Amino acid sequence: MKNIKLKELGIIFGFYLFFSVLYRIVLWYNMMKFREDGIWGWADPEGYWYMSGMQYFFYFIASIVIWFLGVRLLKDRPKLLQIAVVVILIPITVYFVREWRYLLLDAMGETHLTGTGSVWDWYIPTLFMMIQFGCFFAYRYFKENQQKLKVEGELKTAALKSELSALKAQLNPHFLYNIFNTISASVPPENEKTRYLIAELSDLFRYQLKASQVEKVPLREELEFVNKYLALEKERFQERLKVSINVEENLLDEMVPPMLLQPLVENSVKHGLSSLIEGGEISISIFKKEDKLHFEIADTGIGIENKLSVFDKGIGLTNTKLRLEKMYQTTLNLSDNSPKGLKISFTL
């Protein structure tokens, strides 16, 4: 509502035209002109223009000037200031427009209100424009309030969808790890390794469920989760996958966001090592320096040439990057590992 649309401008012009005709009829009737001109005498174009048309046309132009000075130029200022400026500008503008119109009519030899009666040519337009801009600000408030209600409704809908998605995210792991436990119980005793793998996978889903309910977990639990994930991957890669975890014992009780390391480790396995026949090694190093936890996840895989493009493709890396930026105002750093591969580092 900081800009007036052409349709709204047309409506304002229509109001001025209507009231100018009404004012013309009132003056024509008050001057008993109907006795000379007949019942349709008020519709004479020339008489209409000089008696009321000119006046309302000038005030229509004046209202646009007031809107420009009091609203358009102050569009970024508080509404109360805009209203105060408009209220001050209206009587000043009306007075000068009236005086200028009187000078023009005198020069043309046309009549206008004189003496104490001329106050009506100041009072009526002032009142009219006060009502006009009162309606304008009320209309603007209504439109902004409607937009606000619309946005709030959309946000509530989005929040509801988010809550439902979160609920589904909790239900699915819960359902799955219960199913895994059921399957595990049905596996014959001689297939103990299969039973073990199913139990490990069930634990992964159990941890995911917990991660959706808490903001932080002890580093010990996060590393246990990563170890279980890598143990399952080693069943697939066998001797092709080597794992090295270096972390001091006194750091295991540090609180960290859950599911922080697994996406990074998964990225190393999936994009770094899986395509190599000989496999490779993943190393996780965590240490504390200057009261900050430092994390390094390195692999001896194929590496990445364009390290910025990886955030446009990988969901895991992108989500982890966003979490770090939001929670700790830090980010993921990608660099080349030695002798080959990729190193991902960050601090908390």
C-alpha positions in Angstrom: 0.0 0.0 0.0 3.0 2.3 -0.3 2.0 2.9 -4.0 -1.4 3.7 -5.3 -2.7 1.4 -8.0 -4.3 2.8 -11.1 -7.6 1.2 -10.1 -7.5 2.9 -6.7 -6.6 6.2 -8.3 -9.7 5.9 -10.6 -11.9 5.2 -7.5 -10.6 8.4 -5.8 -11.2 10.4 -9.0 -14.7 9.0 -9.2 -15.4 10.1 -5.6 -14.2 13.6 -6.4 -16.4 13.7 -9.5 -19.4 12.5 -7.7 -19.1 15.1 -4.9 -18.3 17.9 -7.3 -21.6 17.1 -9.1 -23.4 16.9 -5.8 -21.9 20.3 -4.7 -22.9 21.8 -8.0 -26.5 20.7 -7.6 -26.6 22.1 -4.0 -25.3 25.5 -5.1 -27.6 25.6 -8.2 -30.6 24.8 -6.0 -29.6 27.2 -3.2 -29.3 30.0 -5.8 -32.8 29.2 -7.1 -31.4 28.7 -10.6 -34.0 26.0 -11.4 -36.5 28.8 -11.9 -34.5 30.1 -14.8 -32.7 27.0 -16.1 -35.3 24.3 -15.6 -34.8 21.0 -13.7 -31.7 20.0 -15.8 -30.1 23.4 -15.6 -27.5 22.1 -13.1 -26.0 19.9 -15.8 -24.8 22.8 -17.9 -21.1 21.9 -18.5 -19.8 25.5 -18.4 -21.7 26.3 -15.1 -20.6 23.0 -13.6 -16.9 23.7 -14.3 -16.7 27.1 -12.8 -19.0 26.5 -9.8 -17.6 23.1 -8.6 -15.8 21.1 -11.3 -12.7 23.3 -11.2 -12.6 23.4 -7.4 -12.8 19.6 -7.0 -10.4 18.9 -9.8 -7.8 21.2 -8.2 -8.3 19.4 -4.8 -8.0 16.0 -6.5 -4.6 17.1 -7.8 -3.8 18.5 -4.4 -4.7 15.2 -2.7 -2.1 13.4 -4.9 0.5 16.0 -3.9 -0.3 15.5 -0.2 -0.1 11.7 -0.7 3.3 12.0 -2.4 4.8 14.3 0.3 3.2 12.7 3.3 3.1 9.0 2.4 5.2 8.2 -0.6 8.3 10.1 0.5 7.9 8.8 4.1 7.2 5.2 3.1 9.9 3.8 5.3 9.0 6.0 8.3 6.4 5.1 11.1 2.8 5.4 10.1 2.0 7.9 12.9 4.6 10.3 11.4 2.9 9.9 8.0 -0.5 10.6 9.5 0.8 13.7 11.3 2.4 15.1 8.2 -0.8 14.5 6.1 -2.9 16.2 8.8 -0.6 19.2 8.7 -0.4 19.4 4.9 -4.2 19.2 4.3 -5.2 22.6 5.7 -2.1 24.4 4.3 -2.6 22.9 0.8 -6.4 23.6 0.8 -5.8 27.3 1.8 -3.3 27.9 -0.9 -5.3 26.1 -3.6 -8.4 28.1 -2.6 -6.5 31.4 -2.8 -5.0 30.5 -6.2 -8.4 29.4 -7.5 -10.0 32.7 -6.4 -7.3 34.7 -8.2 -7.9 32.6 -11.4 -11.7 33.1 -11.2 -11.3 36.9 -10.6 -9.0 37.1 -13.6 -11.6 35.2 -15.7 -14.4 37.4 -14.4 -16.2 34.5 -12.8 -17.9 34.6 -9.3 -17.0 32.7 -6.1 -17.9 32.8 -2.5 -17.0 36.1 -0.8 -16.8 37.5 2.7 -17.5 35.1 5.6 -19.1 32.7 3.1 -15.6 32.0 1.6 -14.7 30.1 4.7 -16.8 27.2 3.3 -14.4 26.9 0.4 -11.7 26.3 3.1 -13.7 24.2 5.6 -15.5 21.8 3.3 -12.5 20.7 1.2 -10.4 20.4 4.4 -13.1 18.2 6.0 -13.5 16.2 2.8 -9.8 15.5 2.5 -9.5 14.6 6.1 -12.2 12.0 5.6 -10.5 10.9 2.3 -7.1 10.3 3.9 -8.8 8.8 7.0 -10.4 6.2 4.7 -7.0 5.8 2.9 -5.1 5.0 6.1 -8.0 2.7 7.3 -7.9 0.9 4.0 -4.2 0.5 4.1 -4.3 -0.8 7.6 -7.0 -3.3 6.5 -5.0 -4.5 3.6 -1.8 -4.9 5.7 -3.7 -6.7 8.4 -5.2 -9.0 5.7 -1.7 -9.7 4.4 -0.5 -10.3 7.9 -3.3 -12.8 8.6 -2.6 -14.5 5.3 1.1 -14.9 6.2 0.3 -16.1 9.7 -2.0 -18.6 8.2 0.6 -19.9 5.8 3.2 -20.1 8.7 0.7 -22.0 10.8 0.1 -24.4 7.9 3.8 -24.8 7.3 4.4 -25.3 11.1 1.7 -28.0 11.1 3.2 -29.7 8.1 6.6 -29.5 9.8 5.2 -31.1 13.0 3.6 -33.9 11.0 6.8 -34.5 9.2 8.7 -34.6 12.5 6.1 -37.0 13.9 6.5 -39.2 10.9 10.3 -39.0 11.3 9.9 -40.3 14.8 7.3 -43.0 14.0 9.2 -44.5 11.1 12.5 -45.3 13.0 10.5 -46.5 16.0 8.4 -48.8 13.8 11.5 -50.0 11.9 13.7 -50.9 14.8 10.8 -52.8 16.4 10.4 -54.7 13.1 14.1 -55.4 13.1 14.0 -56.7 16.6 11.1 -59.0 15.6 13.1 -60.2 12.6 16.1 -60.7 14.7 14.2 -62.9 17.2 13.0 -65.1 14.3 16.5 -65.7 13.0 17.8 -69.2 13.8 20.6 -69.4 16.5 23.1 -70.8 14.0 22.9 -67.4 12.1 24.2 -65.4 14.9 26.1 -63.0 12.7 22.9 -62.1 10.9 21.2 -61.6 14.2 24.1 -59.3 15.3 23.9 -57.2 12.1 20.1 -56.7 12.5 20.6 -55.7 16.1 23.2 -53.2 15.1 20.9 -51.7 12.4 18.1 -51.5 15.0 20.4 -49.6 17.3 21.1 -47.1 14.5 17.4 -46.4 14.1 16.9 -46.1 17.9 19.7 -43.5 18.0 18.0 -41.6 15.1 14.8 -41.5 17.1 16.6 -40.1 20.1 18.4 -37.5 17.9 15.0 -36.1 16.8 14.0 -35.5 20.4 17.1 -33.9 21.9 19.4 -31.0 20.9 22.6 -32.4 22.2 24.1 -35.8 23.2 27.4 -36.8 24.8 30.2 -37.2 22.3 30.5 -40.8 23.6 27.1 -41.7 22.2 27.7 -39.9 18.9 30.9 -41.9 18.4 29.2 -45.2 19.4 26.6 -44.5 16.7 29.3 -43.7 14.1 31.1 -46.9 15.1 28.0 -49.0 14.6 27.4 -47.4 11.2 31.0 -48.1 10.1 30.8 -51.6 11.5 27.9 -52.3 9.1 29.8 -50.7 6.2 32.8 -52.9 7.0 30.6 -55.9 6.5 30.0 -54.7 3.0 33.6 -53.5 2.2 35.4 -56.2 4.3 39.1 -55.5 4.3 38.8 -52.7 1.8 37.6 -50.3 4.6 39.9 -49.3 7.4 38.8 -47.0 10.3 40.8 -45.0 12.7 39.3 -42.9 15.5 41.5 -40.6 17.6 39.8 -38.9 20.6 41.0 -38.2 24.1 39.0 -40.0 26.9 38.3 -36.7 28.7 36.4 -35.3 25.7 33.8 -38.1 25.6 31.4 -36.3 27.9 31.4 -33.1 25.8 27.9 -32.3 24.5 27.5 -32.2 20.7 24.5 -32.1 18.3 23.4 -35.6 17.4 23.8 -37.0 13.9 26.6 -34.6 13.3 29.4 -36.9 12.3 27.5 -39.7 10.5 26.6 -37.7 7.3 30.3 -36.7 7.0 31.5 -40.3 7.4 28.8 -41.5 5.0 30.0 -38.9 2.4 33.6 -40.3 2.8 32.4 -43.9 2.3 30.0 -43.2 -0.5 31.8 -40.6 -2.6 35.4 -41.2 -1.6 36.1 -44.9 -1.2 33.2 -46.9 -2.7 34.5 -46.6 -6.3 38.1 -47.6 -5.4 38.8 -51.3 -5.9 41.5 -51.2 -3.2 39.3 -49.3 -0.8 40.8 -46.9 1.7 40.9 -45.5 5.2 38.7 -43.2 7.1 40.1 -41.4 10.1 38.2 -39.3 12.7 40.2 -37.0 15.0 38.7 -34.9 17.7 40.7 -32.6 20.0 40.2 -29.5 22.1 42.1 -26.3 21.6 41.4 -22.9 23.0 38.2 -24.1 24.6 36.8 -25.3 21.3 36.3 -28.8 20.0 38.0 -29.5 16.7 36.8 -32.2 14.4 38.6 -33.7 11.4 37.1 -36.5 9.2 39.6 -37.5 6.5 39.6 -40.3 3.9 42.0 -41.6 1.3 39.5 -41.7 -1.5 39.3 -40.0 -4.8 38.9 -36.5 -3.4 37.0 -33.5 -4.8 38.3 -31.0 -7.2 35.5 -28.4 -7.0 34.9 -28.3 -3.3 32.2 -25.6 -3.4 30.0 -27.6 -5.8 29.7 -30.4 -3.3 27.2 -28.4 -1.2 24.9 -28.1 -4.3 24.7 -31.9 -4.6 25.0 -33.6 -1.2 22.1 -33.3 1.2 24.1 -34.6 4.2 26.9 -32.1 3.8 24.6 -29.2 3.1 22.4 -29.9 6.1 25.4 -30.3 8.4 26.8 -27.0 7.1 23.5 -25.3 7.8 23.3 -26.7 11.3 26.8 -25.6 12.2 26.1 -22.1 10.8 22.9 -21.8 12.7 24.0 -23.3 16.1 27.6 -22.2 16.3 28.2 -19.6 13.6 30.9 -21.8 12.1 31.0 -23.9 9.0 32.5 -26.9 7.2 36.0 -26.6 5.8 36.9 -28.9 2.9 40.6 -29.5 2.0 42.8 -32.1 0.2 44.0 -34.9 2.4 47.6 -36.2 2.2 48.6 -38.2 0.2 45.1 -38.2 -1.4 41.5 -37.9 -0.6 39.4 -35.3 1.2 39.5 -33.8 4.7 36.5 -32.2 6.4 37.0 -30.1 9.5 35.0 -27.9 11.7 34.9 -26.5 15.3 32.3 -26.2 18.0 
